[in-house]
Amino acid sequence: MSEILIIDDDPQICNLLETAFRKKGHTVRSESTLTQGLKTLESRNVDVLFLDVHLPDGNGLEAIDSIRQHP
């Protein structure tokens, strides 16, 4: 199955997505800040990324270029 990463500061959104995808058999991890999400991308192979635009430490859209550099 897929490795999914959620970068979102809303715990309800993270919980909803985590629950739904885990029920389908996927491995899911969530991070509440852009900094922590980028660190997770450096250490894990991720197949799907759900990225919030407005995060406490940055803008998700502005981070897309650096995210694309990860495998």
Contacts in CASP RR format, 6 or more apart in sequence:
PFRMAT RR
TARGET T0000
AUTHOR 0000-0000-0000
METHOD contacts of the structure
MODEL  1
MSEILIIDDDPQICNLLETAFRKKGHTVRSESTLTQGLKTLESRNVDVLF
LDVHLPDGNGLEAIDSIRQHP
1 24 0 8 1.000
1 25 0 8 1.000
1 26 0 8 1.000
1 27 0 8 1.000
2 21 0 8 1.000
2 26 0 8 1.000
2 27 0 8 1.000
2 47 0 8 1.000
2 48 0 8 1.000
3 26 0 8 1.000
3 27 0 8 1.000
3 29 0 8 1.000
3 44 0 8 1.000
3 45 0 8 1.000
3 46 0 8 1.000
3 47 0 8 1.000
3 48 0 8 1.000
4 17 0 8 1.000
4 21 0 8 1.000
4 26 0 8 1.000
4 27 0 8 1.000
4 28 0 8 1.000
4 29 0 8 1.000
4 46 0 8 1.000
4 47 0 8 1.000
4 48 0 8 1.000
4 49 0 8 1.000
4 50 0 8 1.000
5 28 0 8 1.000
5 29 0 8 1.000
5 30 0 8 1.000
5 31 0 8 1.000
5 37 0 8 1.000
5 40 0 8 1.000
5 41 0 8 1.000
5 44 0 8 1.000
5 46 0 8 1.000
5 48 0 8 1.000
5 49 0 8 1.000
5 50 0 8 1.000
6 13 0 8 1.000
6 14 0 8 1.000
6 17 0 8 1.000
6 18 0 8 1.000
6 28 0 8 1.000
6 29 0 8 1.000
6 30 0 8 1.000
6 31 0 8 1.000
6 49 0 8 1.000
6 50 0 8 1.000
7 30 0 8 1.000
7 31 0 8 1.000
7 32 0 8 1.000
7 33 0 8 1.000
7 34 0 8 1.000
7 36 0 8 1.000
7 37 0 8 1.000
7 49 0 8 1.000
7 50 0 8 1.000
7 51 0 8 1.000
7 52 0 8 1.000
7 55 0 8 1.000
7 60 0 8 1.000
8 14 0 8 1.000
8 17 0 8 1.000
8 30 0 8 1.000
8 32 0 8 1.000
8 50 0 8 1.000
8 51 0 8 1.000
8 52 0 8 1.000
8 55 0 8 1.000
9 32 0 8 1.000
9 33 0 8 1.000
9 52 0 8 1.000
9 54 0 8 1.000
9 55 0 8 1.000
9 56 0 8 1.000
10 52 0 8 1.000
11 32 0 8 1.000
13 52 0 8 1.000
14 30 0 8 1.000
14 32 0 8 1.000
17 28 0 8 1.000
17 30 0 8 1.000
17 50 0 8 1.000
18 28 0 8 1.000
18 30 0 8 1.000
21 28 0 8 1.000
22 28 0 8 1.000
29 40 0 8 1.000
29 44 0 8 1.000
31 37 0 8 1.000
31 40 0 8 1.000
32 56 0 8 1.000
33 55 0 8 1.000
33 56 0 8 1.000
33 57 0 8 1.000
34 55 0 8 1.000
34 57 0 8 1.000
34 58 0 8 1.000
34 59 0 8 1.000
34 60 0 8 1.000
34 63 0 8 1.000
35 57 0 8 1.000
38 63 0 8 1.000
38 66 0 8 1.000
38 67 0 8 1.000
40 46 0 8 1.000
41 49 0 8 1.000
41 67 0 8 1.000
41 70 0 8 1.000
42 70 0 8 1.000
45 71 0 8 1.000
46 70 0 8 1.000
49 67 0 8 1.000
51 60 0 8 1.000
51 63 0 8 1.000
51 64 0 8 1.000
51 67 0 8 1.000
52 60 0 8 1.000
53 59 0 8 1.000
53 60 0 8 1.000
53 61 0 8 1.000
54 60 0 8 1.000
END
